[in-house]
Amino acid sequence: MTLDRRLFTKLLAAFGVSTAAPALAQSKTVEVTMRQQPKMIFVPQNLTVSVGDTVRWTNPFSIPHTVTFDPSMGASAGNVVLPAGVEPFDSGDIEESGTFMHTFTVAGEYKYICKYHESLGMVATLTVK
């Protein structure tokens, strides 16, 4: 007995079985800028992205900045926090017009700093869902 593909699909649908391919989430690149006026901050300071998304930090100014996700480099204990199992990382110096990119693969809350300007409030939170 041979079954027509359209008939087979209709039978599956009648039993609530989907034949559609699962939709794959498209990862994206999200921008964060380093601002110096009126104070040194990451913009946005609070950001939510999805697992698999990439964040690109850009420094448009002549003063070097960092994107530091390493608790050992923070001056205040609660300013740099990583989800369990995530290895610390740091951009190194980002010079004028420089960028740093990182793709986030673990969900959770990340708190990070510019290690040079943490005391001036250059602290931000990134939530990965």
C-alpha positions in Angstrom: 0.0 0.0 0.0 1.4 3.4 -1.0 0.3 6.6 0.8 0.3 9.9 -1.0 2.4 12.5 0.8 -0.4 15.0 1.0 -2.7 12.5 2.5 -0.1 11.4 5.0 0.5 15.0 6.0 -3.3 15.4 6.5 -3.4 12.3 8.7 -0.6 13.5 10.8 -2.3 16.9 11.2 -5.5 15.2 12.3 -3.6 13.6 15.2 -2.0 16.9 16.1 1.5 16.1 14.7 3.2 19.1 13.1 5.2 18.4 9.9 6.6 21.9 9.8 10.3 22.4 10.4 11.0 24.0 13.8 11.6 27.7 13.6 15.2 28.5 14.5 15.8 31.6 16.4 18.0 34.1 14.5 20.9 35.3 16.6 21.6 39.0 16.3 24.3 41.5 17.1 23.4 44.1 19.7 25.3 47.4 20.1 26.6 49.0 23.3 28.4 52.3 23.2 30.8 53.8 25.8 29.8 57.3 26.7 31.8 59.9 28.5 29.4 62.9 29.0 27.9 63.7 31.4 29.6 60.7 33.0 31.4 57.6 31.9 28.8 54.8 31.3 27.9 52.0 29.0 24.8 52.7 26.9 22.5 51.0 27.5 23.4 50.2 31.1 20.9 47.4 31.3 20.5 45.1 28.3 18.6 41.9 27.7 19.7 39.6 24.9 19.0 36.0 23.9 21.3 33.0 24.1 23.4 33.0 20.9 23.3 36.8 20.5 26.5 38.8 20.1 27.1 42.1 21.8 29.5 44.6 20.2 30.9 47.4 22.4 32.2 50.5 20.6 34.5 53.1 22.1 34.1 56.4 20.1 36.4 58.4 22.4 40.1 58.9 22.7 40.2 57.5 26.3 40.7 53.8 26.4 38.0 51.6 28.0 37.6 47.9 28.8 34.7 45.5 28.9 35.6 43.4 31.9 33.7 40.3 32.9 36.3 39.2 35.4 35.5 39.5 39.1 39.2 39.4 40.1 39.6 42.7 38.2 36.8 44.6 39.9 37.3 47.0 42.8 33.9 46.3 44.3 32.8 42.7 44.8 29.2 43.0 43.4 30.1 45.0 40.3 31.3 42.0 38.3 29.1 38.9 38.5 28.9 35.9 36.1 26.4 33.0 36.0 27.7 29.7 37.4 30.1 27.9 35.0 31.0 31.0 32.9 34.7 31.7 32.6 35.8 35.3 33.3 36.9 37.3 30.2 38.1 40.8 29.4 38.4 42.9 26.2 41.8 44.4 27.0 42.1 48.1 26.1 39.6 49.3 23.6 41.1 52.4 21.9 39.3 55.2 20.1 36.9 53.8 17.4 37.7 50.3 18.6 35.3 47.5 19.2 35.0 44.3 21.2 32.5 41.5 20.5 31.3 38.5 22.5 28.7 35.9 21.8 26.8 34.8 24.9 26.0 31.1 25.1 24.9 30.8 28.8 21.7 32.3 30.2 21.9 34.3 33.3 22.7 37.7 34.7 26.1 39.3 33.9 27.5 42.4 35.6 30.5 44.0 34.1 32.8 47.1 34.3 35.3 49.2 32.6 38.3 48.4 34.9 39.6 52.0 34.5 36.4 53.8 35.3 34.5 51.5 37.6 34.8 54.0 40.4 33.2 56.6 38.1 30.1 54.4 37.6 31.0 52.6 34.4 29.2 49.5 35.5 26.5 47.7 33.5 24.2 44.6 33.6 23.5 42.2 30.8 20.7 39.6 31.1 20.9 36.6 28.7 17.6 34.7 28.3 
